[in-house]
Amino acid sequence: MAEALLELAGVHTHIGRYHIVQGADIAVPAGGLTMLLGRNGAGKTTTLRTIMGLWRASAGHVRFDGRDIAALATPDVARLGIAYVPESMGVFASLTVKENMVLAARDRALNDARLAWIFRLFPALERFWLLPAGALSGGQKQMLSIARALIEPRRLLLVDEPTKGLAPAIIDMLIEAFQELKRVRTTVLLVEQNFRVARALGDTVAVMDDGRIVHAGAMAALADDEALQQRLLGLSLASHQ
């Protein structure tokens, strides 16, 4: 297994009086795709937001390439080459697809080669380049949200439930896009509830329950063990093909 690019050690996160993340330990190997799985309310989104500095860890360490980033502000985390795609997508509906992309680019300048690569991943964005983002379908907005995170080379991509509520054909397109990211060795931490997606993409997996990591290992091993799936997740991957 590759050396971890991102490590969480004993991370706790409180939101007001609620103790959401309770001593999480996660290792995300460099150049691979790690799935973060768990039931609703387990603390997965809070974990991503804690890594990104949107919530402050109340204890523990968040190490990126060996450096503890737990105390950094979100813009400083982003400058290290970490991008976050939230579940809400967060596109600017009144701006065009192009304007959304320009806002995410360094110095507000789009690299032609990088943009051509993104259009190969998401051809719809080229077709609707000058349309307001608010006119896109839900799947196309998700493509735009991911594309904004990729418009500059990133060392780590944090993605929260990208396939939620999307049609199967769009999910298949997103799977292909993430497979391309794996081919170019982009490190990804992906929260996902669609277990067909998890099986197709995951190299490693961490399962969260009640704010704690209760299982970590190879995604293939979890995918092949229905008893373990039932115990950890309350369902079988075989029922989500």
C-alpha positions as CSV (number, residue, x, y, z in Angstrom):
1,M,0.0,0.0,0.0
2,A,1.2,3.5,-0.9
3,E,2.3,5.9,1.9
4,A,-0.6,7.9,3.3
5,L,-0.9,11.4,1.8
6,L,-3.6,12.3,4.4
7,E,-3.9,10.9,8.0
8,L,-6.4,11.6,10.7
9,A,-5.3,10.6,14.1
10,G,-7.7,10.8,17.1
11,V,-9.7,13.5,15.5
12,H,-12.7,14.9,17.4
13,T,-15.1,17.5,16.1
14,H,-17.8,19.3,18.1
15,I,-20.5,21.4,16.5
16,G,-22.0,23.4,19.3
17,R,-22.9,20.9,22.1
18,Y,-22.9,17.9,19.7
19,H,-19.8,15.6,19.6
20,I,-19.9,14.5,15.9
21,V,-16.5,13.0,15.2
22,Q,-15.2,11.0,18.1
23,G,-11.6,10.0,17.7
24,A,-11.5,9.2,14.0
25,D,-8.4,7.6,12.6
26,I,-8.2,7.5,8.8
27,A,-5.3,6.9,6.3
28,V,-5.7,7.9,2.7
29,P,-2.9,6.4,0.5
30,A,-1.3,8.6,-2.1
31,G,-2.5,8.1,-5.6
32,G,-5.5,6.0,-4.6
33,L,-9.2,6.3,-4.1
34,T,-10.4,5.8,-0.5
35,M,-14.1,5.3,0.2
36,L,-15.6,6.7,3.4
37,L,-18.7,4.7,4.1
38,G,-21.3,4.6,6.9
39,R,-24.9,5.0,7.7
40,N,-26.6,8.5,7.6
41,G,-25.5,10.6,10.5
42,A,-22.3,8.7,11.1
43,G,-20.1,11.8,10.8
44,K,-18.8,11.4,7.2
45,T,-19.6,14.9,6.0
46,T,-18.3,16.5,9.2
47,T,-15.1,14.6,8.7
48,L,-14.6,16.1,5.2
49,R,-15.4,19.5,6.5
50,T,-13.0,19.1,9.4
51,I,-10.2,18.2,6.9
52,M,-11.0,21.2,4.9
53,G,-11.0,23.5,7.9
54,L,-14.7,24.4,7.6
55,W,-15.1,22.9,11.0
56,R,-12.3,23.0,13.6
57,A,-11.1,19.8,15.1
58,S,-11.4,20.0,18.9
59,A,-8.7,17.3,19.4
60,G,-6.4,15.2,17.3
61,H,-4.3,15.6,14.2
62,V,-5.0,16.1,10.5
63,R,-1.8,15.5,8.7
64,F,-1.3,16.2,5.0
65,D,2.0,15.1,3.5
66,G,3.3,14.9,7.0
67,R,2.2,18.4,8.1
68,D,-0.5,19.0,10.7
69,I,-3.1,21.2,9.0
70,A,-5.8,20.9,11.7
71,A,-5.4,24.6,12.8
72,L,-5.2,26.0,9.2
73,A,-7.9,28.2,7.8
74,T,-9.8,26.9,4.8
75,P,-8.1,29.1,2.2
76,D,-4.7,27.9,3.5
77,V,-5.8,24.3,3.3
78,A,-6.9,24.9,-0.3
79,R,-3.5,26.4,-1.2
80,L,-1.9,23.2,-0.3
81,G,-3.7,21.5,-3.2
82,I,-6.7,20.2,-1.5
83,A,-10.1,20.6,-3.1
84,Y,-13.6,19.9,-1.7
85,V,-16.7,19.0,-3.6
86,P,-19.7,19.4,-1.2
87,E,-22.9,17.4,-1.3
88,S,-24.7,20.7,-2.1
89,M,-22.5,21.2,-5.2
90,G,-22.4,24.9,-4.5
91,V,-22.5,26.1,-8.1
92,F,-23.3,29.8,-8.8
93,A,-26.6,29.5,-10.5
94,S,-26.7,33.0,-12.0
95,L,-23.2,32.6,-13.5
96,T,-22.4,30.7,-16.7
97,V,-20.6,27.4,-16.7
98,K,-17.5,29.3,-18.0
99,E,-17.7,31.9,-15.2
100,N,-18.0,29.2,-12.6
101,M,-14.9,27.6,-13.9
102,V,-13.0,30.9,-14.2
103,L,-13.7,31.7,-10.5
104,A,-12.1,28.4,-9.5
105,A,-9.0,28.9,-11.6
106,R,-5.7,30.3,-10.4
107,D,-5.4,33.9,-11.4
108,R,-8.8,33.6,-13.1
109,A,-7.1,32.1,-16.2
110,L,-8.2,28.8,-17.7
111,N,-5.4,26.4,-18.9
112,D,-6.4,25.2,-22.4
113,A,-4.9,21.8,-22.0
114,R,-6.5,21.3,-18.6
115,L,-9.9,22.5,-19.9
116,A,-9.7,20.1,-22.9
117,W,-9.1,17.2,-20.5
118,I,-12.1,18.2,-18.3
119,F,-14.3,18.4,-21.4
120,R,-13.3,14.8,-22.2
121,L,-14.4,13.8,-18.8
122,F,-17.6,15.9,-18.9
123,P,-18.6,16.7,-22.5
124,A,-21.9,18.4,-21.4
125,L,-19.9,21.3,-19.9
126,E,-18.5,22.2,-23.3
127,R,-22.0,22.1,-24.9
128,F,-23.4,24.4,-22.2
129,W,-20.3,26.5,-21.7
130,L,-22.1,29.8,-22.0
131,L,-25.4,28.9,-20.3
132,P,-26.2,29.9,-16.7
133,A,-25.3,27.1,-14.3
134,G,-28.8,27.3,-12.9
135,A,-30.2,25.9,-16.2
136,L,-28.2,22.7,-15.9
137,S,-29.7,19.4,-14.8
138,G,-28.7,18.0,-11.4
139,G,-26.2,15.6,-12.9
140,Q,-24.7,18.4,-15.0
141,K,-24.4,20.6,-11.9
142,Q,-22.5,17.8,-10.2
143,M,-20.2,17.5,-13.2
144,L,-19.6,21.3,-13.0
145,S,-18.9,21.1,-9.2
146,I,-16.3,18.3,-9.7
147,A,-14.8,20.1,-12.8
148,R,-14.3,23.3,-10.7
149,A,-12.3,21.3,-8.2
150,L,-10.2,19.9,-11.0
151,I,-9.5,23.0,-13.1
152,E,-6.2,23.3,-11.3
153,P,-4.0,20.2,-10.5
154,R,-4.9,19.0,-7.0
155,R,-3.0,16.8,-4.7
156,L,-6.1,15.6,-2.8
157,L,-9.8,15.7,-3.8
158,L,-12.5,15.4,-1.1
159,V,-15.9,14.5,-2.6
160,D,-19.2,14.2,-0.7
161,E,-21.9,11.9,-2.1
162,P,-21.5,12.9,-5.8
163,T,-24.1,10.4,-7.1
164,K,-26.9,11.2,-4.7
165,G,-30.2,11.5,-6.5
166,L,-28.7,11.1,-10.0
167,A,-30.0,8.9,-12.8
168,P,-28.0,5.6,-13.5
169,A,-26.6,6.9,-16.8
170,I,-25.2,10.0,-15.1
171,I,-23.8,7.8,-12.3
172,D,-22.0,5.6,-14.9
173,M,-20.5,8.8,-16.4
174,L,-19.2,9.9,-13.0
175,I,-17.8,6.4,-12.4
176,E,-15.8,6.8,-15.7
177,A,-14.6,10.2,-14.7
178,F,-13.3,8.9,-11.3
179,Q,-11.7,6.0,-13.0
180,E,-9.8,8.5,-15.2
181,L,-8.7,10.3,-12.0
182,K,-7.4,7.0,-10.7
183,R,-5.5,6.4,-13.9
184,V,-3.7,9.8,-13.4
185,R,-3.0,8.9,-9.8
186,T,-5.2,11.7,-8.2
187,T,-5.7,11.0,-4.5
188,V,-9.4,11.0,-3.6
189,L,-11.4,10.6,-0.4
190,L,-14.9,9.9,-1.5
191,V,-18.1,9.7,0.7
192,E,-20.7,7.6,-1.1
193,Q,-24.0,5.8,-0.3
194,N,-24.2,4.0,-3.7
195,F,-22.4,0.8,-3.0
196,R,-22.2,-0.1,-6.7
197,V,-20.0,3.0,-7.0
198,A,-18.0,2.1,-3.9
199,R,-17.3,-1.4,-5.3
200,A,-16.3,0.0,-8.7
201,L,-14.0,2.7,-7.5
202,G,-12.6,2.1,-4.1
203,D,-9.1,0.9,-3.5
204,T,-9.3,1.3,0.2
205,V,-12.2,1.9,2.6
206,A,-12.9,3.3,6.0
207,V,-16.3,2.7,7.6
208,M,-17.6,5.2,10.1
209,D,-20.2,4.6,12.7
210,D,-21.3,7.1,15.4
211,G,-18.3,9.3,14.8
212,R,-15.7,6.6,14.9
213,I,-13.9,4.5,12.3
214,V,-15.0,0.9,12.9
215,H,-13.3,-0.8,10.0
216,A,-10.5,0.0,7.5
217,G,-8.9,-2.0,4.8
218,A,-9.1,-3.0,1.1
219,M,-12.4,-2.2,-0.6
220,A,-12.3,-5.5,-2.5
221,A,-12.2,-7.4,0.8
222,L,-15.3,-5.6,2.1
223,A,-17.1,-6.1,-1.2
224,D,-16.5,-9.8,-1.0
225,D,-17.7,-10.3,2.6
226,E,-21.5,-10.0,2.9
227,A,-21.5,-10.8,6.6
228,L,-19.1,-7.9,7.3
229,Q,-21.2,-5.6,5.1
230,Q,-24.3,-6.5,7.1
231,R,-22.5,-6.0,10.4
232,L,-20.9,-2.7,9.5
233,L,-23.5,-1.1,7.2
234,G,-26.7,-3.1,7.8
235,L,-27.0,-4.1,4.2
236,S,-25.4,-6.2,1.5
237,L,-23.5,-4.7,-1.5
238,A,-25.0,-7.5,-3.6
239,S,-28.4,-5.9,-3.1
240,H,-27.1,-2.6,-4.6
241,Q,-25.9,-3.7,-8.1
